[in-house]
Amino acid sequence: MTKINITQAILEQFLSEEAYGVIEEVKKTDPFSLHQALKEANQLIASMPPIRLGTTYLMAAAGQHLSDWFSQPIIFEALGMYVDIRKIINSASQVEVFAQAIDGKSETMSAVFAPYANSELTFELRLNGHSVLRAEIFVNQDATRIEGEGELLDTESSPVGDLELFINRKDAL
């Protein structure tokens, strides 16, 4: 005589009946309404506010103008990463943005960016509440490296204060 887990058997039966009910309901639904519902859901997600991931304090930079504040990598210790910003040659405001895990902190960075692995995001840095850099970035599969391109937005602000990192779905900021 074989032992049967009655609870498991009832659960499997219930789930198969529920799945069948959902499949039948979808078959009855007009494909246009499903498309419209997905479109509305995407618009709702795109209108979500940016997510503030972390803050670091930017001390007096090497020069007097904001364009110098990124001459050294910026460390976001709580996120387990550093951000390296390089100005593109012969460009007034175009930059390349790279970020990767600090040695020994790859698990921290991965935990933060895992939901965005293999995704394109909008990356924004705000200094004292003012946007100073915005870039389109790509998060790698392990969520331990980020790279992209963007531009410096404000070169007149004082290069001292709270530097906040925001991300959002691409084109949502």
QUIJO-V35123 format. One record per residue. N is the residue number from 1. PSI is psi in whole degrees, -180 to 180 (* if undefined). OMEGA is omega in whole degrees, -180 to 180 (NA if undefined). Layout:
N|PSI|OMEGA  N|PSI|OMEGA
This chain:
1|130|-180  2|145|178  3|136|179  4|131|176  5|103|-175  6|-43|-179  7|-46|180  8|-41|-179  9|-43|179  10|-43|179  11|-45|179  12|-43|178  13|-46|-180  14|-46|-179  15|-38|179  16|-37|177  17|-40|178  18|-44|180  19|-42|178  20|-41|179  21|-41|179  22|-43|180  23|-44|179  24|-40|179  25|-41|179  26|-39|179  27|-35|-179  28|-22|-174  29|141|177  30|127|-179  31|-31|180  32|-40|180  33|-36|176  34|-44|179  35|-43|-180  36|-41|179  37|-42|178  38|-40|179  39|-44|179  40|-39|178  41|-42|178  42|-39|178  43|-39|179  44|-45|179  45|-42|-179  46|-26|-179  47|3|178  48|147|179  49|157|178  50|153|-179  51|123|177  52|113|-177  53|-35|-177  54|168|180  55|144|171  56|162|-180  57|124|-180  58|116|180  59|-180|-178  60|127|-179  61|173|-178  62|-31|-177  63|-172|-178  64|-15|-175  65|154|-177  66|-27|-178  67|-14|-180  68|-9|-173  69|-21|-176  70|16|-177  71|-19|176  72|152|177  73|146|-179  74|127|-175  75|127|171  76|87|-174  77|-44|-178  78|-25|179  79|-8|179  80|31|-176  81|163|170  82|152|-179  83|129|179  84|123|-177  85|126|-179  86|127|178  87|137|179  88|132|-178  89|141|179  90|27|178  91|139|-179  92|-37|-174  93|-3|-179  94|137|-180  95|159|169  96|140|-178  97|129|176  98|141|174  99|143|175  100|168|-176  101|143|172  102|146|179  103|127|179  104|0|-178  105|18|-177  106|-32|178  107|-37|179  108|-50|180  109|-43|-180  110|-40|180  111|-37|-180  112|-44|-173  113|-1|-179  114|-40|179  115|-15|-177  116|10|-179  117|139|-178  118|34|-178  119|155|172  120|135|-178  121|164|169  122|130|-175  123|129|-178  124|137|172  125|132|178  126|129|178  127|117|-176  128|38|176  129|-6|-180  130|133|178  131|127|178  132|-18|179  133|138|174  134|135|-178  135|153|171  136|122|-175  137|163|174  138|131|178  139|128|-177  140|175|-174  141|-37|-180  142|-7|-178  143|35|179  144|1|177  145|142|179  146|141|173  147|153|180  148|-173|180  149|151|179  150|-156|-180  151|152|173  152|134|-176  153|-29|-175  154|119|180  155|13|-177  156|-18|-176  157|158|175  158|134|-178  159|38|180  160|136|175  161|-165|-179  162|124|177  163|115|-177  164|144|179  165|124|178  166|147|171  167|158|175  168|167|174  169|148|-178  170|136|178  171|11|-179  172|-21|-179  173|*|NA
